[in-house]
Amino acid sequence: MKKIKKSSIFIAIILVLLSSVCFYFGANYKLEHRLNYSEKGSMDYKVFLKENNDFETPFLEKDKKYIASLIDHIDIDYKYAFKSNYDMDVICKYYVLASAYVQDGSNEGKVIYQKDKYILESKTKEFAAQKEVNLNETVVLNYDEYNNIIKDFTSRYNLSSTKNTLDLSLCIELEAKNENFENPFVDTSKLNATIPLTDQTLAVDLEYKEIDQNGTKVQVSSNKLVNILLFIAAILSALLAGILITSIAKQYLKIKNEETKYQRTRNEILSSYNKVISKLTSITDMSSYDVADTNDFLDLVNIRDCLDRPILFVELEKDKLAWFMVLDNAVFYRYILKDEENEKNGEKSEI
């Protein structure tokens, strides 16, 4: 009788496990993308002076004190840089807004009047597959224009002890895309500067705060190619496992159908009572014992339970004749299992 190969069962189990693992990781595998970026924004400027007899140069450099009544206009050079560790498709929208304020001179500093004007209208620049993006813009600020606006307002309403300032803001809206990130990176930055407004002969500072920041954005997304490959591997493994399991099932049914009644009965007894059955390879001369045969194996089991002795098993003829015995002093109780089907076909088993 053929037997099912253990290797086939082992391979089928491995394929089922492989299919399950591939399916799990195909559904859950994620890839972490870490975008490291930095932004730097700076401004350089020159303060141009009205005609005067005291200064030999037409302008003064950055980071000095300036006499407000001598300021004519200010040339400002803006620089902005965005860097990342990925090639990004970047869209930059930016503008420069000038806002003149009249504020209450008290500690609360509430805004009394505000006048806004774009000295650089909104512009858009696009960059494809870049790790670094740079913007350079130059604007000219007419200091006297804003000074006159505020002077006119405070004079008309007879306001005194107010704090008058001009705020400049370079506003940048950045959107960066990369195929590894499902959502675009969006950021808004401002480079602000504040200039006092006054027609008095005072030394004033131009205060500003540059952009200097670093950040990290982490996005966990599925890797479609890896996920698809894992799903394909899961399906193929499942198909192979199904084919192999079907083959094993067919072999098993074939073997079961090929088994004789003798073989099925013997195997069932040995499987069900394996704890109380001792197998022998042969037996000696039993002529000195009185023999008591049983018609049913369960009768032998009952005798075994009463005597508390093991059941001995010996197959005298392979797949044809077997004895189950319980020995008790000079008596041995016996149940004979034989291949009656073959006996009917003319093959006799000798007891």
matplotlib code that plots the C-alpha trace (Angstrom):
import matplotlib.pyplot as plt

x = [0.0, 1.4, 1.9, 1.6, 5.0, 5.7, 7.7, 4.5, 2.6, 5.6, 5.8, 2.0, 2.2, 5.2, 3.2, 0.2, 2.3, 4.2, 0.9, -0.4, 2.8, 2.9, -0.7, -0.3, 2.8, 1.2, -1.8, 0.3, 3.8, 4.4, 7.4, 8.6, 9.7, 11.5, 11.7, 14.5, 14.3, 15.7, 14.6, 16.8, 15.7, 17.7, 17.6, 20.3, 19.6, 21.0, 19.5, 19.7, 19.9, 18.5, 20.9, 22.8, 26.1, 27.1, 27.4, 29.8, 28.2, 24.7, 23.7, 24.4, 25.0, 23.0, 22.7, 23.5, 21.6, 19.9, 18.6, 14.9, 14.6, 17.5, 16.1, 14.9, 14.4, 15.6, 16.7, 16.1, 17.5, 15.6, 17.1, 15.3, 16.5, 14.6, 16.6, 15.5, 16.9, 14.5, 14.2, 11.0, 8.6, 8.2, 5.8, 6.7, 4.2, 5.5, 4.9, 6.1, 3.6, 4.2, 1.9, 2.0, 0.6, -0.5, -0.6, -1.7, 1.4, 0.3, 1.5, -1.5, -0.3, -3.7, -3.8, -5.5, -4.9, -3.4, -2.4, -1.4, 0.3, 2.0, 5.5, 5.9, 2.8, 2.3, 4.6, 4.8, 7.9, 8.0, 11.0, 11.1, 12.9, 15.1, 16.7, 17.4, 15.3, 16.5, 14.6, 16.2, 14.1, 15.0, 12.4, 12.6, 10.8, 9.9, 10.3, 9.0, 5.7, 4.7, 6.0, 3.8, 0.7, 1.1, 2.0, -1.1, -3.3, -2.0, -2.2, -5.8, -6.9, -4.5, -2.9, 0.1, 2.2, 1.5, 3.9, 4.2, 5.9, 6.2, 6.2, 7.6, 6.8, 8.1, 5.4, 6.3, 3.8, 5.6, 4.2, 6.6, 5.7, 7.5, 6.2, 7.2, 4.8, 1.0, 0.4, 2.4, 4.7, 3.1, 4.8, 4.3, 7.2, 7.5, 10.6, 9.6, 11.2, 10.1, 11.0, 10.0, 8.1, 8.9, 9.9, 11.9, 15.7, 16.1, 18.4, 16.3, 17.0, 15.7, 14.7, 14.3, 14.0, 15.5, 14.1, 16.3, 14.5, 15.0, 12.3, 11.4, 8.3, 7.6, 5.1, 4.3, 2.9, 2.4, 5.0, 2.6, 5.2, 6.3, 2.6, 1.7, 4.6, 3.7, 0.1, 1.2, 3.5, 0.6, -1.7, 0.9, 1.7, -2.0, -2.5, 0.5, -0.7, -4.2, -2.9, -0.6, -3.4, -5.8, -3.2, -2.6, -6.3, -6.7, -3.9, -5.4, -8.8, -7.1, -5.2, -8.3, -10.2, -7.3, -7.2, -8.8, -11.3, -8.5, -6.1, -8.7, -9.8, -6.1, -5.1, -8.2, -7.5, -3.8, -4.6, -7.5, -5.8, -2.1, -1.6, -2.5, -1.2, 2.4, 3.6, 5.6, 7.6, 7.1, 5.8, 7.2, 5.5, 2.1, 1.1, 1.6, -1.1, -4.8, -6.4, -9.6, -10.7, -13.0, -15.4, -15.0, -12.0, -14.0, -14.3, -10.6, -10.4, -12.8, -10.6, -7.5, -9.2, -10.1, -6.6, -4.8, -2.4, -1.3, -2.7, 0.0, -0.2, 1.6, 1.0, 1.7, 1.1, 1.5, -1.9, -3.6, -3.5, -2.9, -3.4, -4.3, -3.6, -3.8, -1.7, -2.8, -0.7, -1.4, -4.2, -4.0, -7.0, -7.0, -8.8, -7.9, -8.1, -7.8, -8.3, -11.6, -12.1, -9.0, -10.1, -13.3, -11.3, -9.4, -6.4, -6.5, -4.5, -3.2, -3.8]
y = [0.0, 3.4, 6.0, 9.8, 11.3, 13.4, 15.8, 16.7, 17.5, 19.6, 21.5, 22.2, 23.6, 25.8, 27.1, 27.9, 29.7, 31.6, 32.6, 33.9, 35.9, 37.4, 38.4, 40.0, 42.0, 42.9, 44.4, 46.0, 46.8, 50.5, 52.6, 55.5, 58.6, 61.3, 64.7, 66.8, 70.4, 73.8, 77.4, 80.4, 84.0, 87.1, 90.7, 93.1, 96.8, 100.2, 103.4, 106.2, 109.7, 113.0, 115.6, 116.9, 118.5, 116.0, 112.6, 112.1, 108.8, 108.6, 105.7, 104.0, 100.3, 97.7, 97.6, 101.3, 104.1, 106.5, 110.0, 109.7, 113.1, 112.3, 109.0, 109.2, 105.5, 102.1, 99.4, 95.9, 92.7, 89.6, 86.1, 82.9, 79.3, 76.1, 72.8, 69.2, 65.7, 64.8, 66.1, 68.1, 69.8, 73.2, 76.0, 79.3, 82.1, 85.3, 89.0, 92.0, 93.9, 97.3, 98.2, 101.6, 101.7, 104.5, 103.0, 104.3, 105.4, 103.7, 100.3, 98.6, 99.9, 99.5, 100.2, 103.4, 103.4, 101.0, 101.5, 98.5, 98.5, 95.8, 97.0, 93.6, 92.1, 88.4, 86.3, 82.6, 80.5, 76.8, 74.4, 70.8, 68.0, 70.3, 69.7, 73.4, 76.4, 80.0, 83.2, 86.6, 89.8, 93.5, 96.1, 99.8, 101.4, 105.0, 106.0, 109.6, 108.3, 106.4, 109.1, 111.6, 109.3, 108.9, 112.6, 113.7, 111.3, 112.4, 116.1, 115.9, 114.3, 116.2, 113.0, 113.2, 110.7, 108.0, 105.2, 105.1, 102.3, 100.7, 96.9, 95.1, 91.5, 89.1, 86.4, 83.1, 80.2, 77.1, 73.8, 70.9, 67.5, 64.2, 60.9, 59.3, 61.5, 61.2, 64.7, 67.8, 69.6, 73.0, 75.8, 79.5, 81.8, 85.5, 87.7, 90.8, 94.2, 97.2, 100.8, 103.8, 106.5, 110.1, 113.3, 114.3, 114.4, 111.2, 108.2, 105.2, 101.5, 99.1, 96.0, 92.7, 89.0, 86.6, 83.1, 80.3, 77.0, 73.3, 70.6, 67.0, 65.7, 61.9, 60.2, 56.5, 55.3, 52.0, 51.0, 49.9, 47.9, 45.9, 45.5, 44.2, 41.8, 40.4, 39.9, 38.1, 35.9, 35.2, 34.2, 32.0, 30.3, 29.8, 28.3, 25.9, 25.0, 24.3, 22.1, 20.2, 19.8, 18.5, 16.0, 14.9, 14.6, 12.5, 10.2, 9.8, 8.9, 6.5, 4.9, 4.7, 3.0, 0.6, -0.4, -3.8, -4.2, -6.0, -3.1, -0.5, -2.5, -3.1, 0.5, 1.8, -0.6, 0.3, 4.0, 4.0, 1.7, 2.6, 3.3, -0.2, -2.2, -3.5, -4.6, -7.8, -8.8, -12.6, -15.1, -18.3, -21.6, -21.0, -24.7, -24.7, -22.1, -22.7, -20.5, -18.5, -16.8, -13.8, -12.9, -9.2, -7.0, -5.1, -8.3, -8.5, -4.9, -5.8, -8.8, -6.5, -4.0, -6.7, -8.3, -5.0, -6.4, -5.1, -6.2, -7.9, -7.5, -9.6, -9.7, -13.3, -12.5, -9.0, -7.4, -10.8, -12.2, -10.7, -11.7, -9.5, -11.3, -10.8, -13.4, -14.5, -17.3, -20.4, -18.8, -16.4, -14.6, -14.0, -12.0, -13.0, -10.5, -11.9, -10.9, -12.5, -10.9, -12.7, -15.9, -15.7, -15.2, -18.5, -17.1, -18.8, -17.6, -20.2, -19.6]
z = [0.0, -0.9, 1.7, 1.4, 1.4, 4.5, 2.4, 0.4, 3.6, 4.8, 1.6, 1.6, 5.2, 4.2, 1.1, 3.3, 5.8, 3.0, 1.4, 4.8, 5.5, 2.0, 2.2, 5.7, 4.6, 1.3, 3.2, 6.0, 4.5, 4.8, 3.9, 6.0, 4.2, 6.2, 4.6, 6.2, 5.2, 6.0, 5.3, 5.3, 4.5, 4.8, 3.7, 2.8, 2.4, 1.7, 3.1, 0.5, 1.8, 0.7, -0.5, 2.5, 3.5, 6.2, 4.5, 1.6, 0.3, -1.2, 1.0, 4.3, 4.7, 6.6, 10.4, 11.2, 12.9, 10.5, 10.8, 9.9, 8.3, 5.9, 4.6, 1.0, 0.0, 1.0, -1.5, -0.1, -1.4, -0.3, -0.4, 0.4, 0.2, 0.7, 0.9, 1.3, 1.1, -1.7, -5.3, -5.0, -7.5, -5.9, -6.4, -4.6, -4.3, -2.6, -2.3, -0.2, 1.8, 3.4, 6.3, 7.9, 11.5, 13.9, 17.4, 20.7, 22.6, 25.8, 26.9, 25.2, 21.8, 20.1, 16.4, 15.5, 11.8, 9.2, 5.6, 3.5, 0.1, -2.0, -3.0, -4.7, -6.2, -5.8, -8.0, -8.7, -9.5, -10.2, -9.9, -11.1, -9.3, -7.2, -3.8, -3.4, -4.3, -4.2, -4.5, -5.0, -5.2, -4.9, -3.9, -3.4, -0.4, -0.7, 2.9, 2.4, 0.9, 4.0, 6.3, 4.6, 4.8, 8.5, 9.1, 7.2, 9.2, 12.6, 11.7, 10.6, 13.8, 16.0, 17.3, 19.5, 21.5, 18.9, 17.9, 14.1, 12.3, 8.8, 8.7, 5.7, 5.2, 2.6, 2.6, 1.0, 0.4, -0.6, -1.9, -2.6, -4.0, -4.3, -5.6, -2.2, -0.4, -0.8, 0.5, -0.6, 1.9, 2.5, 4.4, 5.0, 6.0, 6.7, 6.8, 8.8, 9.2, 11.2, 10.5, 12.7, 10.8, 11.9, 10.3, 13.3, 13.4, 15.2, 15.0, 14.1, 13.7, 11.0, 12.9, 11.2, 11.9, 9.4, 8.5, 9.9, 10.6, 10.2, 10.3, 9.6, 8.1, 8.3, 6.2, 6.2, 2.9, 1.1, -1.4, -4.2, -6.1, -3.0, -2.0, -5.4, -5.5, -2.1, -3.1, -6.3, -4.1, -1.7, -4.6, -6.3, -3.0, -2.2, -5.7, -5.3, -1.8, -3.1, -5.9, -3.5, -0.9, -3.5, -4.7, -1.1, -0.5, -3.6, -2.5, 0.9, -0.4, -2.8, 0.0, 2.2, -0.7, -1.2, 2.5, 3.4, 6.2, 8.1, 7.7, 8.7, 11.8, 12.9, 12.4, 14.3, 17.2, 17.4, 17.2, 19.8, 22.4, 21.8, 25.5, 26.6, 23.7, 23.5, 20.1, 19.7, 16.6, 17.3, 19.9, 21.3, 21.6, 23.4, 23.6, 27.4, 27.8, 27.9, 25.2, 25.6, 22.4, 22.3, 19.5, 20.0, 20.7, 23.4, 25.3, 25.4, 26.6, 29.5, 30.5, 30.3, 32.6, 35.1, 35.2, 34.8, 32.3, 28.9, 25.6, 23.5, 19.7, 17.2, 13.4, 12.3, 8.6, 7.3, 6.5, 6.9, 10.4, 13.9, 17.5, 20.4, 23.7, 27.5, 29.5, 32.9, 34.5, 32.4, 30.4, 27.6, 26.3, 22.6, 19.9, 16.4, 13.6, 10.1, 6.5, 5.9, 2.5, 1.1, 2.7, 0.8, -2.4, -1.6, 0.4, 3.8, 6.8, 9.1, 12.8]

ax = plt.figure().add_subplot(projection="3d")
ax.plot(x, y, z, "-o")
ax.set_aspect("equal")
plt.show()
